[in-house]
Amino acid sequence: MGSSVTSNINQVEMASRLDFATIDATYRGYMDDYLTLKGFDPDSFLVPLPSADEMYFKALLPNYEGDHGIAAFKFVESTMRLHDAYRQIVDQVFGGYDKLNTVLDFASGYGRLTRALVQKLPAERIHVADIYSQAIAWQVDTLGVKGIVSVPDPAQLDHHGRHDIVFVGSLFSHLPAGLFHRWLARLYELVAPGGVLAFSVHDETFLPGGEAMDDSGLRYFRTSESGSLDHDIYGMSYVTEAFVGEAISRLGPGAGPSWRRFHKGLYENQDLYVVGGAGRDVSALDVASSPMGGFETMALLTNGDLDCAGWVQERSPGRQIKAVTANVDGQRWGEAQIGGERPDVATHFPHAANLARDWRLRLPRSVGAPGAVIRLDFESDSGLVTHAYGTIPTNPAITYSGWSRRALRG
C-alpha cells in the first residue's frame, strides 16, 4: 500500500553521492551561469545527488564516459529543457505559477524537476511520488516537499488528492500495455477540474532497428536502466499515436478529454502528451521544444584568432533558429554565422522536425585572454533559448574537436 512520507532519509545513500561542490571548476562555472540565466539560484538547485539515483549514475554518467564534469552539466541542461516544457504548460494553461494550487510529479525519482519547482512554488504545494521509498524520503528531507510512496499496482496507490498539474516525466515510456492503460486511468483521477495530465512516451520512430511495432500499437521490451524493478512491470515501450489516443479516449465520456501531442517535446527522444482535466480544453496549447546545439571544433589560428564551429538545431515544427549569439566572459560579442544543413546530425536525432545547421564563429585575438569563457545563446523564434559553453585554450598548440553535445574546457 502506498503511503505518505514525512522524513526518513537513508543515511547510507547519502554517504556516497555526487557533491556538485567537487565538480571541476570550469564545468561548475558553466552550470552556475546556465542556472542564473534561467532564473534559478545555483546553490539551492545543486544540492548533492545520492548515489542511488539511477537516472544519473546508470544512464547519464555512463553516456559521458564517467566524466562527472560533463555529466553534471548535462544534468543541469536537461533539467532546464524539461522545465522549459513545464513552464509553457503553466503559463498557457494557468497564467503563471502564482495561479497554481498543488502539483504532483509522479515517478519523480530523486527530484530532477523538483529542484526547479521548489524555486517557483511553495514546497507544501509540491507533491512527489515514486516507487523507490528512499527517493521520496530524500526529497521530503532535502527539499521539503510532500511525498507519496508509489506501488506496482495502480489500484493500490494510496493517494486521493487532486492537482492542477499531474506530471509524469518518464514512466509511460517503460510500461507494458495493461499497466499503461491502468496507470493512465489512475493518474487521471488525480487531476483537479480544470487541470492537466502531462506524460511522455517513446514514439514508434525510436523503435530499435530491425524490430517491428506490435499490432496493438505498443511494443514492449523486458529491459531498462533499473537494477531492481521487475521487468513484468518496468521495461522499455514504444507506442503509436493511435494507441495513445485510444487510451486517452477511455478516460472520459464520448470521445474522451481534450489532448495534444508534441513530437519529441520532452528530453531528446520522448513525445509529450497533455490531457485536459474536466472542463479544460487544451486544443490551443502549443509547447515548443528547446533548441539544441554546441561546439564541435575550436582552434587557435596562427594570427591568434580563435576559430569555432558547431551545429544548432530547431526541434519544433514550424519554428526556426533566430540567432546564435556569442558572449565572452558574460559580455555580448556578436553573432555567429549560420550555414547549411547538417544531415549527419540526424543520425543522432532521427525524425526531428528540422535538420541541424552549421554555425561558425571567428573571435579576434583581442576579444578574450586564454581561459575566458565563451557562451553561445541558441535563440529560437519560439522564445526559447539554450546555451553552450567553451573556454579559450591556454595552449596555442591545442585544437579541440569532438561531438558537440560536450561542453569544451581549456
N, C-alpha and C positions, 0 to 999 in steps of 0.2 A: 504494500500500500504506500502510495506517495505520502510525503509529509512536509510540513513547513520546517524551515531551518532557522534557528536564531544565530548561534555562533558555536562552531565545533571544529575549528581549524586543525588540520592534521599536521603536527609539528614535524613528522618525518618528511612529508612532502616539501615543507619549507626549508629543510636542511640542505636540499640540493635544488638549485633554481637558477634562472637567468637573472642576474642583477644588472640592470641597464647602466648602473654607475661604473661597471667594469668594462663596458664596451669601448673598443678603440675610439680615441677622442675625435678622430675625423668623422667617423660614422655617427657618433653621438651628436656632434655638431650638426650634421645633416638632419638627424631626427628632430632635434630641438627646433631647428629653423622651420622644418616642414610643419610640425605641430603648431608652432606660433603663427605661421601664415594662415593656417586653417582655423585659428581662433581658440586653440586649446592650450592649457598650461602644461608644459612638458613634464615637470616634476610630478604633478598629480597623475598624469597619464602613464608615465613609465615606472609604475610600481613593479617590483620583481615578479617574475613569471615562474610558477612552480614547475618542477621537472616532470610532473605528471601530465602536463599539457601536451596531448598527443598531436594537436594541430601544429604546434611549433616544433616540438622535438622529434616527431616522427614523419612529418610531412614537409614543413618549410625548411628546417635546418639541413636535412639531407639533400634537398634540392640545390643548396648552395655550398656543397662540399664541406659541411660542418663549420663554416665561417660565421661566427656569431655576429660579426660586424654587419655584413651584408644581409644576413637573415633577419637581424633585429630591425634594420632599416626597412626591409620588405614587409615585416610585421606591421610597422607604422604605416607604410604606404598603402598596404592592402586594407588596413582598418579605415584609413581616411577615404578610400574609394568606397568602402562599404557604407560609411557614414554619409557620403555624398548621395547615395541612393536613398538611404533612410530619411535624410533631411528633406529631399524633394517630396517624399510622401507626406511628411509632417507639414511642410509649407503649403502644398497644393490641396491637401485634403482637409487640414485643420486650421491653417492660417498661422502656424508657428508653434514652437514648443510651449509657449505660455498658455496655449489653448488646450493642452492635453491634460487629461486626468491621470490615468495609470497606463503603463505599457508592460508587456510581457515579452521577454526574449527567451524563446523556447529552444532547447538544445544549445544552450549558450556556452558550453564548455567553461573555460576559465576567464570568460568575460572580455573577449576582444572588443565587442561592441559596447559592453557595459562601461569600459574605461572612458568612452566618449560620452555616453548618455549621462553619466553622473556629473558631467560638466554642463549639461543642458537642462536637467530636470532634478528636483529634489530626490534624494536617494529613496525615500519612502514611497515614491510613486513608481519605482522601477522594480518589477518582479522578474526573477530569472529562474529558469528550470533546466535541469539536466539529469540524466540517468546516473552520472557519477556524483555521489553524495559529497565526496571530498572537494569537487569543483565548486559545488554550491556553497559548502561551508567556507571555502576560501573567499568567494565573492561577498558573502554576508559579513565575514570578519574584516576583510580588507577594504571593501568598497561601500559597505553599509546598506546594501540593497536588501530586498525581501526575497528569500529563497524557497524553492519548491523542489523536492527530490522527485524526479520522474521515475517511470516504471516501464517494463517491457510491454504491458498490456494497456492500451488506451483506456479501457473501461475502468481500470483501477487507479487512474490518476486522481489523486485527492486534492483537487483544486477547483473551485467553483466561482472564482472571481470573474468579472467581465472587464475587458480592457479596450482602450481606444485603438491600440495597435498590438496585435499578436504577430510577432516577427519570428520566422523560422529560417535562419540563415542557411543551414546545410544539414537537414535531416531527410527531407523527401528525396534527395539525391542518393540515399542509401537504403531505401525501404523496398521490400517485396510488395507485390500488388495488393494483397489483402491488407497489410498494415498501412499502405499508402492511403487507401480509402478510409480505414478506421481512424487513423490519426488525423486526417483532414477533417472528418466529421467532428471528432472530439475537440480539436483546437478551434474550429469554427464556433463551437458552443461558447467559447471564452471571449468572443468578440462582442463588445458592447454595441448597442444600437448606434448606428452612425459611424462605427469604427471600421477597421480593415484588418484582414488577414493577409500577410505577405510571406511568401515562401519561395525557395529556389529549387530547381531541378537540373539534372543533366539532360540536355536536349539530345535527341537521337543523332544529331550530327557529330556528337562526340563518342558514339559507339566505337569500340576498338576495331581496328582494321581486320577484315575477314569475318567479322561477326554480323549476324542478321538480326533485325528487330523482330521481337515476338509478335504474333498476330494480334495479341491483346493490346499492343501499344506500349508495353513496359517490358524491358529486358533486364533481368536481374542476374548479377554475378556474386558468388559467395566469397567475396574478398573485400578488404578495406584496410585503412591505416590503423584501425583499432586492434589492440592486442588482447582485448578481454571480452568484447561483445560477441555473443553467439551469432554466427552467420545466418541462422534462421530468421533473425530479426534485423540484421545490420550488415549490408554488403555494399555493392555499387549498382545503381539502377539508372537506366536511360529510358526516356519516355518521349512519346509523340505529343504534339499539341492536342490532337484529338482525344488521347487518353486523359490528359489533364482536364480538358474542357468537359468531358463527360463526367469525370469525378466531381468537378465543381457543380455541375448541374444537379447532382444528388443532394446538394446542401440546402436547397430551398424549394418552394413550390414552383410549379410551371417550369420554365427554362432555368431556374436557379438564380443566384445572385449575379450582380454586375461584376465583371472581371476584365483585367487587362494582362497581356503578356508582353514582356520586354526582353527581346532576344539578347542573350549574354548581358543582361542587366545587372548581374552580380558577379563579383570576382572576375576571372578571365574566362570561365568555362561553364557558367550556370545561367539559365534563364530565370528571370524574376517574374512571378505571378502575384498580382494584387487583387484581392477579392473583397468586395464591399459587404459590410455587415447590413443588418436590417435598416432600410431607409437610406442607404448610402450608394449613390451612383458614382462609379469610378471610370466611366467611359471616356471622360475628358482628361484623365490623368496622363501625364507624359513624363516618364522617368528616363533621363538621359544617362548614358554611361560615361564615366570619366575617361578622358583621353589617356593614351599610353605612349611611352617613348623613352629614349635615353641615349647615352653616349655609346658609340662603337669604337671610334678611334680618337686619339689625342696625341699630337706630335709637335715638338718644338722645332721650328724651321731654322735654317742657318742664320737668318737675319734676326732671330729672336722672337718672331711672331709665333703664336700658338694656333695650329690648325686643328679644328674639332669637327667631327661629323657623327651622324647617327640617324635615327629614324623616329617618326612620330605617327601615331595612328588615331584617327577619329573612330570611335566604336559605335556611335549612334547613327541609325538610319536617318538620312536627310540632313545631317549636320556635317560641318567641316571645321578643320583647324583654322583659326583666325590668325594666330601668330605664334612664333617660337621666340620668346624674349630672353636675352642673356643678361644676367646680373653678376657682377664681380664683387665679392665681399659685401653683398647686400645692396650695392648701388647699380641701378639700371645702366647698362651699356648700350644696348641696341638690339636689333632683331636678326636672327639667323635667316639665311635664305632657304626657303622650302623648295625642294626639287621634285623629281619624278617619282613615280610609283615604285614600290618595293615588293613585288610578288613573292620574293624569297621569304619575307617575314610571315607570309600567310601559312607557311608550314608549321609555325609555332602557334598561330592563332587562326585555325581553319574556320571557314564560313563566317568570317567577320563581315560587318555591314559595309566596310570600306577598306581598301588596300592601304597599307602604310606608305608613307612618303619619306624621301630623303630630307635631311636638313644639313646645312654646312655653315660653319662659322669660323672666321679668322680674327683672332684678337691681337691687336698690336702689342708689341713688347711693353709699351708704356702703361698698359691698362691694369697690370697687376704683377706683384712680385711672386716668385716661386712660393708655393704653399697657399696662395689666395684661392678662395672657394668660388667656383663658377656654378651658378644655379640657373637652370633653364626652366622657364614657365611655358608649359604647353597649354595654350588658351583655345578653347572651343567656342564656337558661336552659340553653344548651349548655355554658356556662362560658367561652365566647369573648368577648373584649372588644376593640373597636376605638375609635379616638379621632378627634375632630375639633377644630380649633383656630380661635380668633378672637381679636382684640385690641380692647379697649375703645377707641373712637375718641378721638382727641385734639381733633378739631374737632366741636363740637356741631351744626354745620350739616350734617354729612355723614350720609347714610343709605346703608348698604351694601345692595345686593341683587344677586342673581345665582345662577347654577346652583350648587347646593350641593356639588358634588364639589370645589369650590375651598376652600382654607383662606382665612380673612379676616385681613387685617392692618390696623392703624390708620394 
